[in-house]
Amino acid sequence: MKFQLAVNLERMNDQTSMDAVQKHTLEMVQMAEDGGFDIVWAAEHHALEMTIAPNPFQILTWWATHTDKIRLGSGVANASYWHPINLAGEAAFLDLISGGRLEFGIGSGAYQREFDRMRPGLKQSDAWQYMQEMLPVVQALWKGDVEHNGEFWQFPTSTSCPKPVQDNPPVWVAARSPITFDYALRNDCNVMSWPLTRPFSEAELYMQQFEETLAKYPNARRPRFAMMRHAAVYENQADRDAAIDAIRLVLGQFESLFRNIGGVTNGFPKQIPLEELANRDEYNADMLEENLLFGSPDEVIAKLKRYQALGVEEFIYYASMGLGRKEQCRSLELFINEVMPAFA
């Protein structure tokens, strides 16, 4: 099993200095490289302190200068916020300066609040159309001159400057439904999937849909399939409670943004009390510990072996969850030293 890291520059309150945040984030990335992680992912989000990521390629370029071998993934660039020439050039420049380490993740975006500011008038539910037009144009620009007259973008003959070092940078799409799995297979894309806080049965559903889609395209390359879960490895009850409290705080903010029902003040989302949510049972502490990659090293190994038996060959350790910086580093250290050797 290969392992990947998703980590954000995450600021939960205005008492935390941005300098401390950036130092911690880079430390996590360097720990992941030294520990044998395959890819590190940087998201794209706007005007949110819980995920400070206005340009994933700028973040990845920063990480590239402080690492040597870990691959660098945009997880994901939101297509409708970009122009194809701009996106192709930014991604290619990262590939150039990193020595060909780009993993190009592209998606449609998560929060309506961001669309209201970055692409006013566009519904999040319609944004997939931008992604599907964007990807082939970017790939064509990487090859050379192309003219484009599409539904969302039009431009005369142009190309990407610079060009990627890799002939065909790997492409990833975020997928949780048959329509997106179908798109991935038809366009030779790898797949990253996130069951949120839902039970293992949700992961089983995604894998079933993925395999059913593969059966429709017997001549297609089998994509890489990675599954992401929030992760926390701990050794005692106090650290367990801290991890649960942290993820519940983040999830209250996530629900606020995902449902577009709460305000944001100076970049900090209002937390929706979990007991007020119709789906509040999804945030029960015991349920979260069971469903997420939470637990002692032995418990986490057992959980990962279930995913491995399901057919998941790559796992994304989602580190950003409101947990203290010291506790995040300790969790990752335990994962590298005590969990990963079981899958060597």
N, C-alpha and C positions, 0 to 999 in steps of 0.2 A: 504494500500500500504506500502511495506517495502522499505527502502532506504539504498543504499550502496554508498561508497565513493571510487573514483579512484583518487589517488594523487601521483605525482612524485616528486622526488628530482629534481628540475628544475632550471637551471642556464642559463640565457639568454645572459649574457655577462661576461667578465672577471673582471668587476668591482664589481661583487657580490661575497661576501665571502662564501665559502662552509660551514662555521660554521653557518652563518645566514640561509642558505638554509636548513640545517638539523634541526635546531631548529624550523623553520617555519613548516616544513613537519610534525614533531612530534606534534606540537601544533594543526595542522589541524586534525590529527588522534585522538588526545585526545578530541578535540571539538566534533568530530563525535561520539565518544563513549558516552560522556556525553549527547549528544543530541538525542541518541536513534537510531543511525545508526546500521544496522545489520551486515554489512561486510565492511572491508576496503581492497582495492586491490593494490598490488604492481606489476609493470610490470617487464619485462626483456628486457633490451637493452644494447648495447655495444658501447663504445667510442663516446657517444653523450652526451653533456652537457645538452641538453634540456630534457633528460630523463636519469638520472644517476641511473642505475639499473642493475649492472653486475650480481647480484644474488638475485632474489626476496625473496628467503628463508632467506637470511641473513638480508634483510630489515625487513621482517616480524618477525624474531626472535627479532630484536631490538625493534620493536613496541610491541611485546608480553610482553617484560619486563617492559613496561611503561603503559600497559592497563590491564584490568581485564576480560572484557566480550565480547568486539567486536570480531567478527570472522575475520580470517586472510586469505586473498585469494591471490594466485599467479595468476596475471592477465595479461599475461599468461606466463608460462614456455615454451620456444621454444624448441620443442622436439629434433630437429636435432642437437642442440648444446650440448646435454647431452648424457651420457651413462645411461642405465636404472638403474643399481645398484646405481650409484651416485644420480640420481634423486629421486629414491625411498627412499634412506636413508636421503637425505636432507629434503624432505617433511615430512617424518615420525618423524625426530628429532624436526621439528617445532611443529608438533602435540603434541609430548611428552612434550616439555617445556612450551607450551601454555595451557596445560590442555585440549587438544582435540578441538582446535579451527580452525584447518586447513580446508580451502576450496581450493581444488586442481584444479586450472585452467591450462589447457594445450592447446597449439596451435601450429601453424606452422611458425609463424614469419611474419614480415611486410616488412622490407626493404632489397632490394637486396644488398645494401652496406654492411649490417651486414653479410649476407651470404658470401659475397666475402672475408670476414675476418675470420668469425667463422667457416664456412663450405665451403671452396673454391671449386668451380665447381658445387655447387648445386643451381639450379634455385628456386627462391622463389615460383614459381607456382607449383613446384614438392614437396615442403616440407610437404604437407599434408600426404604424404605416410609415412613419419617418425613418425608423430603424431599417425597415425592409428596403426602402429606397436608398438609404445612405450607404449600406455596406458594400454593394457591388460597385458603387461609384468610387469609394475610397480605394478599393482593391484595384480598380482600373487606373486611378491616378498614380498609384504606386508603380505601375508598369510603364507609364508614359503618357503621351498626350491623349486627351479625351475631351469630347464636347458632350454636354449633358443638357437635356431638355426634359426634365421630369415634372411631376406634379408639385413638388415642394421646392426644388432648386433648379435653376437654369443658369448655365454659364458657357461662354465660348471656349474654344480649345485651350486646355491648360493641363498642368501636370503637378505632381507632388515634388516639392524641393525642400529638403533632400529626399532621396529614395531610401527605403529601408535597407539595412545590411542583409537581412534575410530575404531570400527570394519570395517566400510566401509566409509572412508572419502568422503564427497560429491565431485563429479567431475563436472567441468564446461568446456565447449568448446565454443570458439568464433565462431559464426555462422551467415552468411548472405546469404546463398544459400540453395536450396533444398538438395543438396548432403550432406552438413554438418548437416542440421536438421535431415536427415535420419540417419546419423552416430550417432547423439546424442540419438535418440530414440532407436536404436538398441543396444546401449551400456550403457543405463541408465545414461546419462549425462544431467546435467542442461545446460541451454543455456544463454550466454550473447551476445547481439546483438548491433551493433553500426551503425546507419545510417549516420555517418560522419556529413557533413553539409547539407545534402539533405532534401527536404521538408517532411512534415508529411506523404505524400503518400508513401515514402520509408519505414517508420515504418509500414504502413498499408500493404505493400507488404510482409514484413518479417513475420508479424503476419498471413497473409493469407497462406504463404508457410508453416509456422509452423503448423497451423491448418490442412492443407491438409496432411502434413506428419503424424500428430497424427491419422488422419482417416485411414491411411494405417496400423497402429499398434494398433488396438482397445484394445489389452490386455496389452499394455505397460504402465508403470507408466508415468503419466503426469509430465514432467520435470518442474522445476522452470524456469521461463523465465524473464530475466532482460534486460532492454534496457538502453543504455548509451547515454548521451548527455553532451557536454560541458555546464557548468552552471554558471550563474552570476546573482545575485539578487542585484538590486540597487534602490536608492531612488531619484536620480536627474539626470539631463542631463549630468553633468560633469562625474559622475561615469559610466553612460551609454557609453559615448564616450571613456572613458579609457578602458572599457571592450571590446568594438568593436575593438579599435586599437590594443589591446593586442592579441586578437584571430586572427586578420588578420596577425600579425607578425608571430605567431606560424604556421598558415596555409601556409604562404609562405615558411617556413622551411620544413613543412610537405610535401608539393608538391615537393620540391627539393629532399627529401629523397625517397618519394614514387615512383617518376618517375626516380630516380637515374640520375638526370640531372645537379645537382649542386655540388660544392665542399664542403668539410668540413675542417676547419682550427682549429687545437687544440681542436677538439670536437664540435666546433660551426658550424652548417650547414649554408651554404649560403642561403640567402632568395631570392627566385625567385619573382620578381615583379609580383603581381597578375594580372596587366593589360597585361602581356605578355602571360598569360595562355589561352589556347583554352577554358577552362571551367571557365573563369574569372567571369562569371555571378554568379557562385556558391559562390563568396566571396563578393558580393555586401553587404554593411553594413546593409541596411534595411532587405535584405533577411536573413542574418545571425541572426539578432535579432528575426526575425519571426520563423526561423527553429530551433534554439538552445533554450536551457532552459534559456533564457535571459529575463529580465524584472523586473518590480516592483513585490513585493510579490503577489499582486492580479493577475497580468498577469501570473506569474509563476504557481500559483494555477490553473488558467483556463487552461493553457497548460497541466499540469499534469492530470487534469480531463479528457482531451481528450485521453491521453494515457491509463488512467484507464478504460475508456469506451471501448477502443479498446481491452482490455484484458491484458494489461501490469500490473502485480501485484507487480513488483519490479523495482525500478528505480536507475540507477547508476549516481550519481552526479559526473561529471568529472571536477575536480577543476583545474588541471594544464593547464594553457592557457596563460602564459606569463604575467599575471596580477601581480601588486605589491602585496607584502606579506600582507600589511595592508588591502588592498582592498579585497584580497582573504578571509581573516579572517572575514571581515565585511559581505561579501556575504554569507558565510556559517552561520554566526550568524543570519542573517535575514532569511535564509532558515529554520534553526532549530526553531527559535522563532515565525515566522509568516507564514511559508508555511506548515511545517509538521503537526501542529495541525489540519489543515483542512483534514488530512488523517488518523487521529488517530483512 
